[in-house]
Amino acid sequence: MNIEPWMIGTAIAVLVLLWALFTYNRFISLKNSIEESFKHIDITLAQRFDSLTRIAETIAAYTKHEKEVHTEVAKLRSQFDNQNENEKVKTSNELSRLVSGLQVQVENYPELKANENYLHLQKSINELEERLAASRRTFNARVAKFNTMLQQFPTNLFKFFMKLEKRELLHIDNSKKQDVDIAKILRG
């Protein structure tokens, strides 16, 4: 059998076309999985806001001067639904700061720490935090894979054709990275 040059050219063109289709579909798949991952984070953050609002209300019922924390949590909650991904992450970090303050305030009220409703809310918040951490890990893994494909040759040629941009990883707030001084906390 005699192989003609046009046959080789056609075979190469078909292989390039198949590779292009595969790469295009891979980018679409990764983009959709990133969006799905962020929706999981979004849902968990909304549930966390609701639980923290209830816990702030419980604390406010025991204490009169902690009303401003409850007001701040409610304000953040009302803004949350209309924010984009980056704004939601910033709002979540602000909420984490408020939660830290709430935990310190609770230490001053032993009867609150023994309250069954408070204990139930605290447990549900801990479960939500674990789900949130898992969702963030999944999101970051998918974003890292997506960003790697955008930067590697020859798949990086698709970023212009598909108008794709590098996605941001979710970062941990700097206050969460600091060591905890247990002795200081125990001394009060």
N, C-alpha and C positions, 0 to 999 in steps of 0.2 A: 504494500500500500504506500502510495506516494503522499506525503504530507505537504500540503500547499501552504505558503506563507499566510494566506488569508484565514486558514483554519487555525493557525497558531494565534493570529491576531484576534480572531473571534473568541477562542478559548480564554485568552488573557482578558478580553473585554468582559466576558461573562463572569470570570472569577472576580474581577474588580467590582463589577456591579453587585455580585452576591456579597462581597465583603462590605460594600457601601450600605447595602440594605441591612445587613446584620448589625453594623455599627450604628446606623440610624436608629434601628429598633432598640438597641442596647441603651442608647442615650434616652430614648423615650421611656423605656422601662425604669431606668435609674431615676429620671426626673419624677415620674409618678410615684415611685417608692419613697422618695424623699418627701414629697407632698403628703403621702399617707402617714409617714413617720411623724411629720410635724403635726398632723391632725390628732394623732394619739397624744402627743405632748399637749396640744391645745385643749383636748378634752380633759386630760388629767389636771392641767393647770386650772381649768374652770371648776372641776370638782374640788380641788385644793382651796381655791378661793372661797367656795361655798362653805367648806368645813371650817376654814379659818375665820370666816365671817361669823359662823355660829359659835366658835370658841371665843372670839372677841366679845360677842354678845353675852356669853356666859361669864366671862371675866368682868365685863362692865356691870353685870348685875350684882357682883360681889363688891365691886369697887366703884366709887363715884368718880375718882379723878383719872380713870383710865379711858374715859369716853372718847378722847381725841384719837386713841389708837383704833377704836372701833370705827370712827368717822373716816380715818385714813384708809382702812381696809375697804370700807364700803365705796369710797371714792375710786380706789384702784380697781375694784371689781366692776364698777360702772364703765370705766374706760376700756377695760380689757377686751370686750367683745368686738370693738370697732378698730382694733389695732392690727398692724401688719406683723409679720413674724419677728422682726428685730425689736419692735416696740413691746411685743408680748414678752420677749425674753427679758428686757429691761424692767418691765413691770413685775415679772416674776422675781427678779433679783431684789427689787424694792420690797416686795412682799416678804421675802426671806429675811430681810433686815428687820421688818416689823415683827415677824414671828420670833426672832431672837429676843427682841425686847419684851414680847409677851411672856416668854418662858421665864425671864428674870422676874417679871412682875408676879407671876404665879407663885414663885418661891416665897413671897411675902404673905401668902394666904393659905395656910395649911388646910382650912376647911374647904377651900376650892379644890386643892389637890386631891382631896378625898371624895369630891362630888362625882357620882356615877356618870352623869351626863358629860362632864369634863373628861373623865377617863376614857369614855367611849369615843369622844371626839378626838382625843389625843391619839388613840389607837388607830382610828381611821386616817388621820393625818400621816402617821408613820407609814401605813400601808400605801397611801398615795405617793409619799416621797419615794418609796421603793419602786413603785411603778414608773414614776417620773424619771428616776435615775436609769431604769432599764430602757425607757423610751428614748432618752437622750443618747444613750450608748448606741442604740440602733440607728438613730438619726445621724449621729456623727460618723458611724461606719459607712453608711450609704453616701453621705456627702463626701467623705474622703475618697471613696471609689469613683464617684462622679468627677470630682476635681482632678483626680489622677488621670482619668480618661481625657479630660479637657487639656491636660498639659503634655500628654505623650503624643509623639509623632507616630503614625499619621492621623490618629483619631482627633488630634487637636485641630485639624482642618475643618471639622464639622462645626466647631463653635462659631465660625463666621457664617456658614450656610444656615445653621439652625438658630443663630442669634442666642447662643448659650453663654452664660456668665458663671464665673466661679461662685460657689455657694459658701456661706460662712458657717463655720462650726459653732456649736453652742459651747460657750466657755463658762467655767466656774467663776463665780464672784471671788475677788481677791480675799475678802474677809473669810471665805470658807477654806482657803488654802493655808491660813495661819494656824500654828500650833495652838492647842487649847491648854491653858494653864489650869489643870484640875485642882491643884492646891489652892489657887486663888479663888476658884469657884466654891470650893468646900469651906473656905474661911468666911465666905460671904463678903 
